[in-house]
Every structure is written in C-alpha cells, then in structure tokens.
C-alpha cells in the first residue's frame, strides 16, 4: 500500500501508536481513509494519526500558547477527545477547547459546533500533529479578529404593533427596510368581484400586506471593515414568547417575526410563552377549519368547563356544568333557560370563542381587536396604489382612497363569523401562523453563558408558617410530564434542556398530527376536552396527544398545586424579587440561583412573562467581588404595563418627581413612548459575556442609555440590589395615599439612580441622587 507523504517535505510518514493518536471524529466526503500498512478502512473516530517523529516522550499536559494566551490541548488530550468521538473537544477540555475558536456562535443543547466541520478535516487526511496545532492557532488568531456577538432580547409584545415598530426603529441590531406589499391570490380579482378571497391568518409566503419588513442592520454575513477586509457579523434576535392577545396587531407582529426567521433561520430564535401554548386549545375546543366552514353550522366538541374555574361559580365551572348538564351534550332548548347561562356555549362557535378568549385566556378585547386588524388589512389591499398591488383583473386599474368607496359588491364590514374563521385558521396546526411559530419555538435556549426562557427556573418550594421556603437549595431539573412524578435523572443543565425542548417538539408534532386527523374526519370529538380536568396525563383525545404541553404552559395543576414550569414561573413575588431565591439566607452564605449559575457556568438569565414596570429589572445575583470574576445577573424584561408605571418620591432621599405620560391612544398597556432594548455582548476569545447594555425611553418620555451594567462603575452604585433593607414611605400619585415599601436600584443615569417598588403588577419609580 502507498504510504502517505508529508506535504511539507515530501517524506514518507511513519505510523505511530493508534492508542496514543486517535484522529478527531471526521466528517469527510464519504471516502474511507485507509491504514497504509494493513489497507483496512479507518472507522469513524478511530483513525490513525501519522507523524514523521519517532520520539516517544509525549507531553500529557496542556501547553501555553503565546499567540492566543490560553491553554492549548496537548497531544494526549487531542487523542483522548477524539477517541470519545468529540469533534471539538468541548466536553472534555471545556475552556481549552475548539469551541472557543468555533467559526460561529453555538446554541448549546440545540445545535452542533460549527467548528466540527473544519476540525474534522484536520485529521485522518495525512496531516501531522504539528499541522493540526498550527491550524488550531491560526484559527484562534482569526477568531480574535472577528467582531463580538450581540443578541437583542424582545419579549411579550402581545400583538402591540406600535411597540414592535418602536422597538425595531430604536434597536441597535434590527431595522426596517421598505418593500412592496404582496397579496398573492387574495383580494378582489376584478372591479366587480363579489366572491373575494381574503387571507385570515394562513401561512402563505406570497402574502405579506405591509410596506416594510424587519432586517438585521448588518444584513450580510460579512461586512467590509475600515481596512478593506471583511469582518463577520454576529447579531441575533431571541424573542421571549407571548406574541398575541392585547395589542390589536397579532397578525402583523407574527408575520414580521416569521418573515425574519425565514430569511435568517440561524439568527432568529423563538421561545414559547403561555399565550402561545394556550392557542393549541382552539383545535381541541373548537375543531379545525374543515369542521367550521363559512355559512355552515357544525356541532362543536363537547366542553365540560375548565379546571382553573372549578368552584368559582362562573361560566365554565366544571362543578356547575356537571350539575346542570346531563349526559347528552347538546339540547336546543337549554339556551332559553336561565340556569343554562352558566354552561359553556355549545350552540355557537363564535360565542364559545369569545368566552375562551375573554374568560379563560385573559384576552378580553382580543376578538374585537382581530376584527379591527382584518378590516385594516382589507383597506390596505383595496387602497393600494403601488404597481405590484393593482387588481389582477385589470392591468392598468388600481384602487385609491376614493375608488374603494364606490366599489360594488365589496363589503368591508367584518362579521363575527369572519373573526372566528381568522382565529381557527391562524391557529390551525398545519397551515396557521401560530402553528408555524410553535414549530420553530423552544422552551429554553442557551448561548454560551447566557440563558433565555419565558418565565423562570422552577426551584422547589413549600409554604411553612405562611412563608415560602425552598425545599432544596439545589436546582432539581424537574420533568413533570414524565410518569415518575417529575423525578429527574438529569445532573446538568444541558441534559435537562435537551429533554425539555425534545418534549415540547414532540408535543407540537403530535398536535399537528391530531389536526390532520381531525381534518379527515367529518365530526369533532365528543369525548371531552383537555381543559376540563387538565393534568399531564389526560385521557381525552387531545389530552393524550398534546395535553402535557398545555399543562406545562399553565401556572397551577388541577388541584391548585404550583406547576414546575419554565413558562409560568416568575423571578418576582408580589412585585419584588423573590427573597427565598436571591437573599443570602442559606447556610453557606450563597443564594440558590447564584450556586446554580456558578455550577452551570452561567453569567446572565433573561426572561419575560411578568410585567416589571417601564424598563427591565436587573437582579445582581453575585457581584465580581463575590465570584472573583464575572458578575451574575437575572434580568426580567417584560415591560407590557409601562403605561401604568407610577412616579413618586421617597422619604429620606433627595428625589426628583416626574410624571407618566400614560397609555395614550394605544390598545395595550405599554403606552405611546416607553421602549427598552437589552443587548448581550459576547467575547468569543474568553467565552464570556463582556457587556450588558440597555437603552430606551421611560414612561415619562425621557431617553436613557446604560452601557455595560456589568462594569465596576455600576456595581459601585449597587445596581441590581435593594436600596435599603428598611421600608421607605412614598406617595402614590394615582391613588392619593401614602405607602411603604422597599425600593430596588434598577439604573444609574448620570448622578441619579432610578429606584422602583413593585406591588403585584403595579410599579412606582423614583429618581434619587
């Protein structure tokens, strides 16, 4: 057999011990590499590395590299990692691994390291160990030239199109660009077309009725630098969940997010919020579009109420429902009797949807908001004047603001039936916009030392003497959807994340399959719905398929037990950071969140879910002095009640009084001015978060910028800590009464600090010197 040639000197390579030199796991073009002596193909991850040297004194320790100033894997470490099938040495060598030199940022627990593609070619292709080492250091030098990664975090928009637009326009990462609206096959075909087809929320790549779309400001993967070379851009968006319900522009927001994801699938990441997961109930409780054709009255699935209303006496209370109803689920004369007004609507799909949105999903105005949005879309189509939006029936004709008023046969009044059709179509598992969003979304995402989730980590708690206490100071990685009562066998965050996201993915897949099966049937299920009894192990047709994910998105279990979910848990308790998680009350003097973040090498956790005023609420878990390194932060970022934030002054502090400009004319609680963007900056050479920036506008209309709250300058002002342990008296301008409470230091603006006190969903701000 032909012996490989050293490409440097043209000399034959001699074989070294296969046990000492295992090749890195390679991903070649399918051609097997062969042992030059035996002629046998080298198996994946068990090849032989060749070197001209015959010396046997191989160092087993890491060597220090002056070019990258970090520990470099030794020959034995290269070999050991390769024998374990590690293509980037990440798990065995951690900080001395190829992952710190990977060519793109890694989403842990979700993807594989991009460096594996190149690291795989270094070995098993007749390269010497020295060649591999030179390539490794060249990679590290190139890595140092790359720009750092920035991730922008947006969460809980809840259909507020005005806030979404403000966020994108003020963002350092995102922006808008103009485009021609496209309507596909929707809208009138001719001037007198009566049978008009409208898009009601179906996925259609050719339908985008807006004149702008979101882009990354660094739109191209490579941009030119000042020296004429190229620098790789590393900007990403993580959306924290809760897309719909309260802002009046549900379809607009979700189409913009999905459009950005289609163009940048590796740079846009979605999380599941409770308001996203609960839309899976629509298929279970209303059926699919084929069961609810326009103009036809089809029977609805039998509904026995919802478990979280049990004992309330309201419409949907399962106890009242069972007392009134007999075995037969439908009886025409029931609606005329007063006692049956407490029964879940069963004769009208529209009335059931209104009840679901307003009474069980916390979306009182969502039905009417959808009506307004559909009408606005139709006016946009009819009034379009761009060349690409002309009516397809006439080459030179298009509608103006005046022409649509005299059109014949076009009715712009949106009926209840059309609103219902919009919800059931947009929430269809296979063809709906929400179905596509949930297909791409995860429950938890990690990028290096940063963790993203909708709610909070579910630490085990109990109530003793009226106080909440931890049952364990260690995070137990709960898996409540499993038969063993949620007992977890996981010992690391990565294992738990993989299990959690796999669970969500399989449930969404089953939801889609269930929708297809219903579409093929002619009748909806009469065997009940998941919401009546709830639980992770529900026996209803829908409950068996995807009920576990529905339960995971809820705050409590059927028997009023707190749910251990990353979706609905919160870092806050009655408006303030939870004392059992963040106060130093543990025997070893460390809070449980800090211990968890240290063990898992986390520096920051970002979340949403619970409103916390008009800017994010930084919680300093561990300072630089406490960790002898990087500080650790938890930052809730849901500002959906910004328009209700109060401003006050506190006793004992020199304070400046300001005033909230209010909600204004917007439909959601955010108001017309508030905005906040949280940016996380990563340093890849050190594999750490190097900065956390915040900028935006407070509810009083004042702009602010906070550059790197992790710096010592901000820590000296106790950002992320309580102002004092004792309560301070302040004046509540909204109610006109004096209150007492502990204030939290959220920000530093010049010589002033912004402090806040929360009570429930109410937050009061004060500026002190």
KOLGU-98593 format. One record per residue: residue in one letter; x, y, z of N, C-alpha, C in turn. Coordinates in steps of 0.05 Angstrom, whole numbers, plus 5000, padded with zeros to 4 digits. Each point is the difference from the previous one (the first is absolute). Layout:
aXYZXYZXYZ ...
***
This chain:
x501749765000498350245000501850255000 x498950214988501550254998500050145027 x502450075009500250135026499650304995 x498450145017499550294996502650165001 x499950224986502350184998499550255017 x502050085015499850255015500050234980 x497950164999499950214979502150225004 x501250025023502050215005502749944987 x500949745004502749934991500149784980 x497749904993499949784980501049745010 x500449965027500949755011497749835009 x500549735000498049825009499550035030 x497549965008499350025028500149725012 x501049985025500049755014497649985018 x499149755006497649975016500750015030 x498550155015500350015029497849835012 x500149965026498049835013497250104997 x498349834992497250094997498750065026 x501049875021498850055027500750285010 x502450114991500850265009499050224982 x499649944974499250204981497549914986 x497750065013497449954987499350264984 x498949964977499350244985497550125011 x499750264995497550135007497849884982 x497650005011497849894984499650174975 x500149874977500050144975497449974985 x499350224985497750004983500950054972 x501049794987501250044974497949964978 x500949974976498249984977499049724996 x500349835019499049724997502149804993 x502450094992502149824992501549915025 x500349745005501349915025503050044998 x501250085022502950025001501149735008 x502449934988501049735004502750005015 x500349795016502549965013502149924979 x502250154997502049944979501349735003 x500049875024501349755004498149764997 x497650035011498149774998498150034976 x499750244990498150044978497150015009 x499549985026497250015010499050285003 x497450034996498850265002500050095030 x500650255005500050105027497250075008 x499049905022497350055008499750285011 x497550115000499550275009500950045028 x501850205004500950065027502249825010 x500949804984502049825009502249974979 x500750224987502049984980502850025012 x502050024984502850015009501250264991 x501350135018501350254993503049944995 x501150114979502849954992501850245006 x502549945007501950215006502849894993 x501650184989502749914993501749945024 x499450135022501749965024499749725012 x502349895010499949745013500450025030 x500150255010500450035029497549925015 x500449895023497749905016499450175025 x501850205005499550165024497950224994 x497449915001497850184993499050125026 x499750265000498950145023497049955003 x499149935024497249965005498650245011 x501450225002498850245012499550214978 x498350195008499450224981502450184999 x500550114977502250194997498850284997 x501650215007499150274999500750124973 x498050124987500450124974500250305002 x502250114991500450295002498350154980 x499249874978498550144979497150055008 x498849825016497350045009499750035029 x502249985015500050045029498049835014 x499949754993498249815014501149734998 x499149825017501049735000499349854974 x501849854990499649864975499949705005 x498249854988499949725004502649864993 x501049815016502449854994499449784981 x502049854992499649784981498249795013 x500549935025498449805013497150095002 x499650265006497350115003498550004973 x501550074978498849974974499049724995 x501849815007499449724995497749905016 x500050065026497949915018497350104992 x499950264993497450114991499149874974 x501949944982499249884975499049725005 x501249855018499149735006497249995010 x499250215014497350025010498050104979 x501050054976498250104979499450305002 x501750155014499550295003501450144977 x498550134983501250144977501050275007 x499350115024500950275007501350005027 x500349785013501349975026498750165022 x497550094995498750195018499449875027 x498849764999499149885025502349915018 x502249924988502249895017501950215008 x500350224984502050205007498850275007 x497550044996498550245007501450254990 x501250155018501150264991502449984982 x501249774997502349974982499249874975 x497550034992499049844978499850164975 x499449864978499650124975497550185000 x498249955019497550164999500650295003 x502050075015500750295003501150114974 x500749834981500950094974498249924978 x497549945007498149914979499450234981 x499349934976499750204980497350145001 x498249905017497450145004499149945029 x498350175010499249975028498349765003 x500149865023498849745004497650035018 x497749894992497749985017500149735014 x500850005026500449765014497449855004 x500149744997497749835004498149994977 x500650154978498250014978501549914974 x502350124995501449944976502749885005 x501749984980502749905004502050224994 x502449985009501950214996500850014970 x500050244990500750044972502949934996 x501650015021502949944997500449714992 x498149835006500349714994500549964970 x498850174983500349964972502950044991 x501450195013502750054992501949825017 x499449975025501749835017500149724989 x497849914988499949734990501949954977 x500750214986501849964977503050015008 x500550085025502850035008501449735003 x498549795008501249745004499049814979 x501049765001499249784982500450084971 x501650214994500650074973503050044997 x501549845014502949994997501350265009 x498950135021501350235011501549925026 x502250125005501549945024498850165024 x500849925024499150145023500750304999 x502450064991500850274997498350164982 x499149874978498250144981497350075014 x499049815016497550055014500450235020 x502250005013500550215020500250274987 x501450024977500250254986497350104990 x498349814990497450074991498350105023 x500349875023498550085024500650295008 x502650075001500850275008499350204979 x500149934975499150184979497050065003 x498649805007497150045005499650195023 x501549975022499850175023500750294993 x502150044984500750274992497950134983 x498849844982497850114984497650065017 x499649845020497750045018500350275015 x502450075007500450255014499450244983 x500049974974499450224981497050034996 x498449805007497250014996498650195020 x497950124991498550185017498549835021 x499550115023498549855021497149974992 x498649815012497249944995498350195017 x497850084988497950155014497449864997 x498649965022497349894999498150215012 x497950064985497950175010497649835009 x498950085023497849845012497550165000 x498049894986497350134999498049805010 x498150085017498249815012497350135005 x497949845002497350085008498950244985 x500349994974498850224984496949985001 x498949765000497249955004498350154979 x500950004975498550124979500050304998 x501850135015500250294999501750094977 x498850064978501550084976501550265003 x498950195015501350255004502649965016 x499949845021502449955016502049854983 x499149804984501949854983501550194981 x498550184988501350194982502050185015 x499250105024501850175015502649855007 x499649755008502349835008502049974976 x498949934977501749964977501450264992 x498650225000501250264992502250095019 x499749945025502050085020502249795004 x499749774988501949785005502750054988 x502149915014502750014989500649764982 x498249814999500449754985498149984976 x497550085005497949974980499350264987 x498649994978499150234985497849934980 x498950194987498049964979501250074973 x499049874980500650084972497350004985 x499850184981497550024985499949764980 x497549934994499549784981497350044988 x499549864979497350004988498349805014 x497650085009498249805011499349794979 x499649755009499149794982497649875011 x498049944982497549905009499349724989 x501949894984499549734990497449984985 x498449805006497549954986497650125016 x500650175019497850115017499250284990 x497650085007498950254992498349974975 x498650214992498249994976501649964974 x499049834983501349954974499250214979 x497650105002499050204982498550215015 x499250214986498850235014497349925012 x498549834988497449925010500049725012 x502349915008500249745011498549985027 x498149825002498449975025501249785018 x500949794988501149775015503050055005 x500650185018502750075006501249815020 x502549924996501449825018502050175016 x499849985027501750155017501849805017 x502450095006501749855018499250065028 x499449795016499150045027502049905021 x502449954991502149925019501349744992 x499749924974501349764990502950074993 x501749815001502850034991500150014970 x501150214989500250034971502450184995 x502149894988502450164995499650234981 x497849984984499550214980498250225011 x499149975025498250205012501550145023 x500550264996501350175020499050284995 x497750085012498750254992501150255014 x502650025002501250225014502250124983 x500550265003501950144983502850015012 x500549855022502749995012500349725013 x502549925002500749755013502450035017 x500249845021502250025019502549874988 x502350125005502549894991502050035023 x502349864998502250065017501650234987 x500850195017501550234989502549914986 x501349805011502349884986498849774983 x498950074978498249824986501649764987 x502450064992501649794987501749855021 x500749764994501649845019502850135003 x501150124979502550135002499750294992 x501350185014500050284993502950104998 x500450204984502750104997500850175024 x502549975008501050175022501550244989 x501150165019501350254991502549954985 x501249765002502549944986499649864974 x497549984992499449874974499649715002 x500449885024499649725003497149935007 x499549765008497449925008499949915029 x497850085014499549925027497449855001 x499949795015497649845002498150125020 x497550054993498150115018498749775017 x499250075024499049805019497750125016 x497950084986497750115014497749804998 x498449985022497849815001497750135015 x497649884996497650085015499049755014 x499450045026498549805015497350125008 x497949884991497350105007499049835023 x499250135022499449855025497249895003 x498350014980497449885002497850205005 x497449904999497650175002499850194977 x499249904977499950154975497350164998 x497849885010497350114995498650105025 x497750114995497750035018499250285007 x501850195005499150255012500650264985 x501349984977500850244987498550084974 x498449824990498450064976501549964974 x502449885000501449954975501449735001 x498449805008501149735003501249904974 x498550024978500949894975502550154990 x500050265004502350164991502649925014 x499849975026502449935016501149734993 x498249804998500949734995501049974972 x498850144981501049984972502850134998 x500550225014502650124999502149825012 x499449875023501949825013500549764982 x498049884989500349764983501550074975 x499550244988501450084976503050035006 x500750125023502850025007501349735004 x498549825012501049735005500549854974 x498250034980500449874975502550094986 x500750265003502350114986502649955016 x499749985026502449965017499449785021 x499749754991499149795019502049945022 x502650064996502049955020500550245018 x498750224995500550245016497550095015 x497849864996497550075013499049765016 x499550035025499249785018497550085016 x498249815001497450055014499849835025 x498750125021499349865024497049975001 x499049795014497249965004499150155025 x498050174997498750135023497349875006 x498950065023497549885008497750094981 x500250244988498050094982500349884972 x502249884995500449854975499049715003 x500849885022499349725005496949975002 x498750195014497149965004498450024974 x501250104978498550004975499749724988 x501549815011499649724992497349895009 x498750135019497449925009497850044979 x500450194982498050064980499249764983 x502049854992499449754985498549815017 x500749975025498749815018497150085007 x499550265003497450095010498250124978 x501150054976498450114978500149834975 x502049834998500349844976501950134980 x499949904975501850104980498350144978 x501350154982498550154979498049834985 x500749754994498249834984497449935015 x500050035027497649965016498450255002 x501150234993498750255004500150174974 x498849894979500050144974498150245002 x500750224987498350245001497249944990 x498050105015497249964992498849745009 x501649825011499049755009500149985031 x498049895012499949975029500649715007 x502449965010501049735007499949965030 x499749765009500149955029502850055011 x500050095025502650065013500849775018 x502549975007500949805019498650055027 x499449785013498850035027501950135019 x499150205015501750155018498949995028 x501549905019499149985028501150215018 x501050234989501250215017503049985001 x501250185016502950005003500749975030 x502149855006500649935028500750245017 x501250214989500950225016497750185008 x497549954990497650145010498449835019 x501049765007498549825017499550135028 x497450015007499350115026499450305000 x500350134977499650294999497150074995 x498449824988497350064993499750164975 x502250054985499950144975499349814977 x499450124977499649844976502649844995 x499749744997502349834996500949865025 x498750045023500649855024499149714996 x501949815000499249724995498049895019 x500050095025498149905020497250094993 x499750254993497450114992499149874974 x501949964982499349884974498949725004 x501249845017499149735004497349995015 x499450195017497550015014497750064981 x500550174980497950094982499749814976 x502249914989499949844976499549715006 x498649874982499849715002502049884981 x499749744995501949864983500050114971 x497650074990499850104973501450274998 x501950044983501650255000498550244987 x498049954983498750224986496949975004 x498750225006497150005002499150284992 x498450034979499450254987498650205019 x498349905018498550185017501550105024 x502449905005501550085024500650305000 x500650114977500950284998497850195009 x497549925001497850175008499650005030 x501249825014499649985029502250145015 x499350155020502050175014502249845013 x499449775011502049855014502249894981 x499349994974502049904981501850224989 x499750245011501950214992502749965012 x500249835020502649935011501549784986 x498749904979501249784984501750124978 x502249874994501850084978498450014974 x500250224985498550024975500549764982 x497849884991500249764983498550024974 x498450204997498450034976501450184979 x501750185009501350184982503049995004 x501449944978503049995002501150275006 x498850214989500950275005499850085029 x497749935013499650065028502049845017 x500549764993501949845015502850134998 x500850084977502650134996500250265017 x497950165000500050245017500349935029 x498749795009500249925028502949905005 x501149844983502749905003502050235003 x499950194981501950225001499750175024 x497550085007499650195021500149895028 x499149755003499749885027502149795007 x501349894981501949795006502950054990 x500350214983502750064990500950285007 x498550155015500850275009500250194977 x498349974979500250174976497250124995 x499150185017497350094999499350144974 x501950164989499450164976501149874975 x501149765001501449884977498149964977 x497549925005498249954977499550254984 x499450235014499550244985502650124988 x502249955013502650094989500549864973 x499449744999500449854975498150114978 x497650075007498150124981501250254988 x501150175017501250264990502449944982 x501649815008502449944983499349894973 x498049834999499249894974498950224982 x498550185012498950234983502350174990 x502050055017502250174992501549864977 x500449745001501349864978498550034974 x497449975001498450024976500150284988 x499950205017500350284990502750044987 x502049875011502750034989500149884972 x498749774996500049874974498450174980 x497750095008498250154982501150284994 x501550125018501050274995502850014990 x501249764995502850004991500350144973 x502150164997500550144975502649924987 x501549815012502549924988499549814976 x501849994981499649854976499649705005 x501349905021499849725006497449935013 x498450205008497549945015497650064983 x500250044974497750054983498349754999 x497450044995498249784998500849824976 x500049745005500949824980498149984976 x497550105003498149994978500450224980 x501550215008500450234982502850095001 x501450004978502850065000500750285009 x498250194994500650285005498350125022 x498549835015498150115020501049935027 x499950205018500549945028498250185017 x499649925025498250155018501550235013 x498650215002501050235016498250035025 x500650195016498450045024497150074993 x499650114976497350074992498649784985 x501449854984498849804983498749785016 x501249925023498949775014497250065011 x499450265005497550075012497749954981 x500550004974497949974980500049724988 x501749825011500049734989497449865005 x499349844981497549855003500649715008 x498549905020500249725007502149945021 x501650205008502149955020499050115027 x499749835020499050085026502450005019 x500650235012502350025018499249955029 x497649945006499249935027500949725007 x501649985021501049745008498049875019 x498949784993498049875016501349835022 x498349925020501049825021501049744988 x498749914979500849754988502850024988 x500650234988502750034988502250025022 x499350135022502050015022500449725010 x497949845004500349735008501749844981 x499450034974501649864980502950085001 x500650255006502850095002501449865022 x498749975023501349875023500449704994 x498049874990500349724996501949934978 x500350184980501949954979502850085008 x500350225014502750085008501249815022 x498249865014500949815020499949714991 x499649964974500049734989502949895002 x500349765010502849895005501649994975 x498849944977501649964976500350244982 x497950174998500050224981499850275013 x499850025027499750255013502650135008 x499950265004502450155008501049925027 x498149955019500949915027501149724999 x499049844982501149734996502950014991 x500650194982502850024991501850115022 x499050205015501650115022500749785020 x498149845009500549805020501849784989 x500049964974501849804988502950085003 x500650265000502750105002500850075029 x498150015018500650105027501049785019 x501450085021501049825020499250105027 x500349845020499450075028502350145014 x502449954991502450115013502350004980 x501650215000502250034981502450105016 x502349884993502550095011502050074979 x501350235003502350084983502350045019 x501949815000502350045018499250045028 x500950235013499350055028497450155004 x498350024979497450145002497749804996 x498050035017497749824999497550174995 x498249914983497650144993497649825004 x497950105014497549855004497850205004 x497549914998497850185002499450085029 x500049815018499450065028502450005018 x500349785015502349985019500549715005 x502449945011500649735008498349915023 x498849774999498149915021501549865023 x501050165018501249895025497849885017 x500649795015498149865017499550175025 x497450065005499350175022497749875017 x499650105024497849915017499250245017 x497749985012499050215018500149915029 x501550145016500249945028499450255017 x498049985017499150225017499450254984 x498749954977499250234983502250114983 x502549905001502250104985500949794980 x501050094977501049824979502949945006 x500649755001502849915004500849804979 x502649974996501049804981500249735013 x499049794986500349735011502849894993 x501350134981502849924994501450244989 x502550045009501650224990501249954973 x499849754991501149934973497749974981 x500550094975498049974980499749704992 x497549904999499649724997499349914972 x500050184980499449934972497449854997 x497750125007497549865000499049934972 x498849764998498849914975497249895006 x498150185006497449925009498349844980 x500750014975498549864979500649704999 x501949915016500749725000498449845021 x499749754996498449835017501049985029 x502650045004501149975026499750255017 x497750134997499350245017502050224997 x501350024978501850234995502849965011 x500749775011502749965010501949994977 x502050175002501950034978502649845005 x501049884978502549865001502350174990 x499450254994502050184988501850125022 x502550034993501950125018501150264990 x499550074975501150244988497750154986 x500450264996498150174987499749914971 x502249934987499949924972498249764995 x500349805017498349764997497050075004 x499550175020497250075006498850174977 x501650184989499150174978499349834976 x501749804993499449834978497449855004 x499649905024497649855007497650184998 x500250245010497850195001499250084972 x501950074983499350084973499149774982 x501049765006499049764986497149955007 x499450035025497249975009498250194986 x500750264999498350204986499849944971 x502249924987499949954971498249764994 x500149795016498349764995497150075005 x499450175019497250075006498950174977 x501650184989499050174977499649824976 x501849814996499749814978497449845003 x499449905024497549855005497650184996 x500250255007497950204995499450034971 x502150014984499650024971498749754989 x500949775009498949754990497149985008 x499350095024497249995009498350184982 x501050234993498650184982499449884973 x502049854989499649874975497949785002 x500049855022498049795004497250125002 x499850225014497450135003499050104973 x501850104983499250104974498949784982 x500949755004499049784984497449895010 x499350065025497549915011497850214995 x497549915002497850184994498850125025 x500749905023498850105025502350055020 x499750215017501950045022499749795021 x501950005018499949805022497750065019 x498649805010497950025020500949895027 x502649945003501049885024501350195020 x499250264997501050195019502650144990 x500850205015502450164994502049995023 x502550064994502149995021499450195023 x498950244994499950215020498149935024 x498249814996498149945022501349885024 x501849814996501449875022502950075001 x501250094977502850084999501949775007 x502350075009502049805008501949924977 x502249885008502049914981499249734987 x498249865013499249734991497050004997 x499050144979497250034995499049794980 x497649915004498949784984498350094977 x499650254996498450094977501649974974 x498750004977501549964975502350204996 x499450265005502150204997502049995023 x499049945024501849985023502149794998 x499349784988501949784996502350084981 x499350184981502050074979501750245008 x498850215010501650245005499250145026 x498549865017499150125026502350065019 x502149844998502350055019501250284995 x500350084975501150264994498050225009 x497449964995498050195010500350045030 x500449785015500350015029502550145007 x502249954985502550135006499950304997 x498150104984499750294996498250135020 x499049855020498250115020501550055026 x498850185017501350075025499649805022 x497649875000499449815021499049744989 x500249795015499049734993497049995008 x498549794992497149995006499350035029 x501749925018499350015029501450245013 x500350214984501150265010502849975011 x501549824990502949975007501650154979 x502150145009501650164982501449824980 x499950094975501249844978503050074998 x501749794997502950044997500650034971 x499650244990500250064971501850254996 x501649994979501650234993498450214986 x497549934993498350194985498550195019 x499049905022498250155017501350095027 x502249895007501350085025501150294996 x500550135023500950274999502350045020 x501850194994502150085018499050195021 x497550104997498950205017497849885018 x499650125023497949925018498650255010 x497550034993498450245007501550264992 x501249994976501250244989502950055006 x501249845018502850035007501549744996 x502750014997501649764996499649815024 x499849744994499449805020502249975020 x499450055025502050005021501249725004 x498449794996501149735005502049924979 x500050144977501949934979502550185000 x499750255007502250194996501250115026 x498849955023501150105025502049795011 x502050105014502149825011499049885026 x498249804998498949885024500849705002 x501749924982500849725000502449955019 x500349765010502249945020502850084990 x500449964974502750054989500350294991 x497950165005500250294993499650064971 x499249814984499550044971497149954993 x498950174983497249964993499849774980 x497849864998499749774982500450064971 x499050234991500450074972502950044993 x501550135018502850044996501549744999 x499349815017501349745000499549864974 x497550014991499349864975501550134977 x500150264998501450134978503049955001 x501149985023502949935002500549724991 x498449815008500449724992499749964970 x498250164988499549964971501450214983 x501850165013501650204985498350204985 x497950095013498250214989500750275012 x499750214983500550275009497450165000 x498149934983497650164998497649824992 x497750065012497549874993498050224993 x498950004976498050194991497349874997 x497950145008497349884999497950224996 x497549924998497850184998497849925019 x497549994989497749895013498650185020 x501350115020498750175020500950294996 x498050184998500650284996501650115024 x502050174994501850105021500550304997 x498050154989500450294997500750084972 x501450234997500550114974502949944991 x501649855014502649914991500649735014 x501849844989500749755013500950035029 x499849785015500550015029502549845005 x502450124999502549855005500249895028 x500749755003500549885026502849905001 x501750125016502849925002500149765019 x500549774988500049755015502649975016 x502350054986502649995012501750224988 x501450155016501650224990502849894992 x501650174988502749924992501749925024 x499750155022501549945024499249735011 x497549934999499049755011500849764983 x500450044974500749784983502950004992 x501550215007502850034992500249984969 x498150114987500050004970497650164990 x498449874983497850144987497549995019 x498550225000497650015015497849834987 x498049935015497849834990497450165004 x498349994979497650164999497649844992 x497750075012497349914990498550264993 x499050014975498750254991497249944988 x497850035014497349994989499650254982 x498849964976499950214980497250064990 x497849915013497350054991499150285009 x499750184980499250285006497250064989 x498349795000497450034987498150185015 x500550085025498350195015501550265004 x501750084981501550255003498250245003 x497750004986498250235001498750045026 x500249815019498850025026502150055022 x502550034993502150045020499750275014 x500050005026499850255015502650135006 x500050265005502550145008499550145027 x501949995017499650095027502750115011 x500050085026502450075014500149835026 x502349975011500449835024501050175023 x499249935024500950145024503049945004 x501550195010502849965008501950014976 x499050054976501750024976499350254985 x502150134989499550234983498949894973 x497550054994498749884978499150204979 x499749924976498950164978497449884991 x497950164999497349914994499650024970 x499049794988499350004972497149894997 x499049994975497349924995499849824976 x498449795003499649814978498250144979 x500749974974498350114979497549834995 x499849775012497649834998500049824976 x497849864998499749814978499550134973 x498850245001499450144975497849864984 x500349994974498049884983500649714992 x502149885011500749734992498149805014 x499849774989498149805010501249835023 x502649995002501249835021500850185024 x501249885020500750155024502850124998 x501349994978502850104998500150304997 x497950134991500150294996501350064973 x500350264995500950094974503050064998 x501450005022502850094999502049795010 x499349845019502149835013501149794981 x502549945003501449814984502549925014 x500849754998502649925011501149774984 x502650024994501449784987502349915018 x500149745005502249885015501949864981 x502550085000502049884982502049845016 x500649764992502049845012502349974981 x502450085009502449994984501849775009 x500949834982501749775006502850054990 x501949925016502849994992500749714994 x500649934976500449724993502749905008 x502050175001502649915007500149915030 x498350135016499949935029497549835006 x498349974981497549845004498450115024 x499550265000498550125021498450244991 x498050085016498550244995501750245008 x500750174981501850225005498450265007 x497550024992498450245006497149944998 x498450155016497149994999499150294997 x499050084977499250284995497050025001 x499050235009497150064999499750294990 x498050034983499450274991497050014993 x498850245001497250024994498850265010 x497449995006498550235009498249925023 x500150155022498349955023497250104996 x498249935018497250074997499450305002 x502050155009499650295001501050144975 x501049844981500950114975503050064999 x501549955021502950055000501649764989 x501950064983501749794989502349945019 x501049764998502249925018501849804985 x502549995009502049804990501649905023 x500249745003501749885020502049824986 x502550085000502149854987501349805020 x499749754994501349795015499550025030 x497749905009499350005028501749815016 x501649834986501849825015502650135009 x500550254992502550135007500050075030 x502450065010500250065029498750275006 x499750174981498850265004497149975009 x498649814987497249965008499849845026 x501849815004499949855024500550175025 x501650214997500550185022497550155008 x498250034982497450145006497949805007 x500849745005498149795009497749964981 x500550024974498049944980499349705003 x497449945000499149725003499749915028 x500250185020499649945028497950185012 x499149935024498150165014501350265009 x498550225000501050265009500749995030 x498349885015500549965029498249775009 x500749895022498449785011497450095013 x500050255010497650105013498150124979 x497450005006498050114983500150305001 x499350134977499950294998497250084992 x499250235011497350104995500150164973 x498049964984499850164975497050064995 x499650194983497350104993499149894974 x497849865000498849884976498350214986 x500950114978498550224987497549904987 x499849754992497649894987497749975019 x500649915025497949965020499850235020 x502150165002499950235019500649925028 x501249765005500549915027503049955003 x500949995025502849945006500349705003 x502349904991500649715002502849965011 x500649765007502649925009501049764984 x502649994995501149784986503050024996 x501249784992502949994995500450074971 x501950184994500650084973502549854990 x499949944974502249864986501450184981 x502649995000501650174982500249874972 x498750134981499949884973502050124980 x500750255004501750134980501450245012 x502150094986501450245007500150184975 x499050255003500050194979501650255009 x502550024992501650225010500449985030 x499150215014500350005029497549915014 x498149904985497549905012499749704996 x498549895019499349714998497049974997 x499249824983497149934998499549775018 x498150045019499249795019497149944996 x499249765005497249914995499049835023 x497550025005498649835019497649874985 x499749745003497849864987498149885020 x497449994993497949885015498149874981 x500149734997498449884980501050074972 x498250114983500850104974500550305000 x499850135023500450295002502950055007 x501250204987502850085005500150305002 x501550095020500550295004502950064997 x500750204985502750094995500650255016 x502650035007500950255012502950044991 x500850254996502750074993501350135025 x502249895009501350105024502950074993 x501150185015502850084995501949845018 
***
